[in-house]
Amino acid sequence: MTNKWIAAFGACLLAMQLTGCSDSAVKADPAASEIPVGGAVESDKPSPPAQDPSIVALVNKQQSLDETYVPDDLVTVDVPTVLNNPEVNQLRREAAGALKEMFDKAADAGIKLYARSGYRSFQTQRQLFENYAAKHGEEAANRYSARAGQSEHQTGLVMDVTSESVNLQLEETFGETAEGEWLSEHAHEFGFIIRYPKGQEKITGYIYEPWHIRYLGTELAGKVYTSGLTYEEYLEKEKPKDEIS
C-alpha cells in the first residue's frame, strides 16, 4: 500500500465523516482533499442562493417565451380571487408568497385587493388574443393584449389586481382608487412593479395598466420603482457598456 493511496483514502474518509455526502458529492469538489485539516473557515453561514434568472427575465413583444414553457413551481394563490378558473389563480411559489404578504399588509391598512388573473398558458393566451382580435380588430387588440408567447402571464410572475371599487374589473380608473394608489405606492416593497405605466405605450408596447403587477423580487423591484423608468428602460440603462451596440 503506497503512501499516495493511503493519503487518498484518508481524504475520502474525512470527507464522508464531515459531510455525510454520497460519492457523487465528493467528486463534485475535487479541491476538497487539498484543504488542510484545521484550515481556516471563513464562515459557517451558507451563501445566499443565486438570483434565479427566470425571475427577472424580460418578456415583451421583442422577447418571447417558447410555446412549451411552463413554470415548474406553480401554486394556487392564497388570496381573494375573482375568477373560478384554476389556471389563472396560480403563480410561481415565490411570487405567490409575496402576493399574500402584500394583500395581508394592504388589509391591515384597510385596503381590500382581489387577484383576477395570474398564470396563463401559451394556449390560453393565444385563445384570449384571438378572441379580442375577432371582437375589436387585431390592431386594437395588440395594444392591450399580448400574443401567445409574448405575455408576461406565461411566466407565472404576474397578477392582475382589482378591487370592489371598480366592480372587480380591470379598468384604467383603478389607478385612481384608494386601492390602486396603495398598490402603486407599495407594490415594490413586496417585489412587484406596475409593469405598464401611464404614457409609456411606445416603450412597453401596451396601454396603461395600473392593475398589472410583475414580480421581480424586492431588491430589483425597489430599484426599478426608484428609477421611475419602465422595466425596458431600466434594463437598458443598467446594461454593461461593452454590451451596448
N, C-alpha and C positions, 0 to 999 in steps of 0.2 A: 504494500500500500504506500503510495508516494505521498510526500508532504503536500503536493498540489491537490491531490484527490481529497486528503483529509481536510484541507482548508475549505474546499468547495462544499464538502459535506457539512462542515461546521456552520458555514454561512447559511446554507439551506435550512438547517435545523433551527438556527437562531431566527431566521425569517418566519418560520412556521410558528415558533413559540410567541413571537411578538405580535403577529398579525392574525394567526388562525386562518389565513387565506389559502385558497387552493393553489395548486401548482401553476395554473394559468396566471394567477395574480402575481406570483413571484416572477414569472417570465416577463410580465409587463413592465417590470422595473429592473433591468439588468444592472443598474448602477447601485442598487440597494446593497449588494455584497461589498461594495467599495467604501461604504460609510463605516468608519471605525467605531467599535463598540465604545460607548461612553462619550461619543462625539456630541457637539453642541446641538441642541434642538431649538430652533427659533421660536416656535410656538406650538402649544398643544391644540390651539383653536383651529378648526378646519377652515380652509379657504372658502369664501362665499362662492356659490355656483356662478358660472359664467352666464352672461345675458343670453337668453335664447334668441337667436337672430330672427326666428319666425314671429316673435312678439312685436318687433319693431319694423317688420318688412313693409315697404311702401307698396300699396296696391292701388292702381288707378287706371285710367284709360290707356296709359302707355306701358304699364307693367301688370301683366295678368297672371292669374293663378291657373294651374293646369286643371283640366276637367276632372281628373281623378283625385285632386287634393281634398282630403277630409281630415280635420284635426283629430288626433287620436286620444285627446283628453277632454272631450265634450262632456259637460254635466248639465243637468237641469238646474236652472237658476232658482234660488230660494228667496224670491221677492214677489210682490204682487204683479201679476201678469194680466194681459188683456185678451189675448187670443188662445184658443184651445189647441192649436196645432203644436204637438210636442217638439217638432223640429225647431221652430223659431223661439222656443222657450229654453234654448241651450246656449251656453257659452263655453269657452275653454276654461278649465278649472281655475286658473289664476285670475282670470277676468271675472268669473262668476263670484269668487270670494270678494274681490274688490267692489263689485257691484252691490253685493249685500251690505258690505260695510258702509258704502256711500248712502244707500237707501235708509239704513238704520240711523245714520247721522242726520240725514235730512229729516227723518221723522222726529228726531229729538228737537229739531228746530221748527217743528210744526209744518213741515213740507211733506206732502204725500205724493210720491212718484210711482209710476207704473212702467213696467217693461212691456213693450209692444212687439218688437221683432228683433231677434238676435241672429243666431246662425241660420244661414240659408245655403243649401247645397247648390252646386253648379246647375243642376237640372231645375231646381225651384226658381233660381234667379232667371234662367232662360225663359221659363214659362211666364214669370212675372213681367219681364221686359216685353215679351211678345204681346201680352195682354194690354199693356199700356200703349204700345205702338199701334195696335189694332184700334184702340179706342181714341187716342189723341194724335196719332201720327208719329212716325219714327223720330223726326227732328225734335218734337216736343218731349217725347219720352226720354230721349238721350240727355236732356238737361236735368232730369230728376231721378232717373232710374238707370242703374248700371247694366250693361250687357253681361251675359254669363262669363265668368272668369275675371271680370273687371270689378266685381263687387267686394267691398271690404267685409260684407256679411259672411262671405265664404270662409274668412279667416277664423271665425268664431271669436273675434275680439271686439265686435261691435254690437251695441244695443241701441235701438230706437226707444227713446224715453218719452213718456207723455204724462198727462195729468187730467183730473176731472174738469179743470178749468177750461180745457179745450175738448171736452167730451171724449177723452181718451183717444183722440185722433192725432195725426201728425200734421200740424199746421204751423205756418210761419209765425203766427201770433203767439205760439207757445213761448217764444223767446222774450215776450213782453210780460208774461205772467210771473207771479212770485216764484213758481216752481222753476220756470225756465231761467229766470235770473239767478236763482240759487245754484242751479246746475252749471251755468256759465261761469260763476264765480268760484265754485268749489270742486268741480269735477277733477281738476288736475291734482288735487290733494289726495285723490284715490287712484290716480294713474290714468285718468281719461282726459281726452281733449274734445272740444267741439270741432269735429273734423271739417265741416264745410261752413266757414264763417260768412257773414254777410258781405256782399260786394266782391267776393273772390272767385266768382264762377270761371273767369278766364284762366285762373291758375289751377283750381281744383277740378274743374270740369263739371261742377254741379251747382245748382242754385243753393241759396242759404237754407241750411237745415239745422235749426237750433236743437233738434231732438236727437241727432245722430252723434253718438259719442264713441270714440275709438280708444281702446286700451293700449297703452304704451309702457306702463309701469310708472311709478311715482316720480322717479328721477327725471326721465326723459319728458314725461308729460309736463312736469313743472318747468322745464327749460323751454319747451315749445310755448307754453302759456305765457311765460315771462317775456319771451321774444316778441310776442304779438304777431308772429308770422303764421302762415299756413304750414302744414307739415312738409309740403313740397319745397317751400321757400327755406324752411329751417334746414332741411337736409342738404339743400344746395349750398347754403351759407356755411355749413359745417364740413362740407366735403374738403378733403385734403387738397392743397393747391396743385399737387402733382397729378391729381385726377381730373382737374378742370381743363377741358379742351379749349 
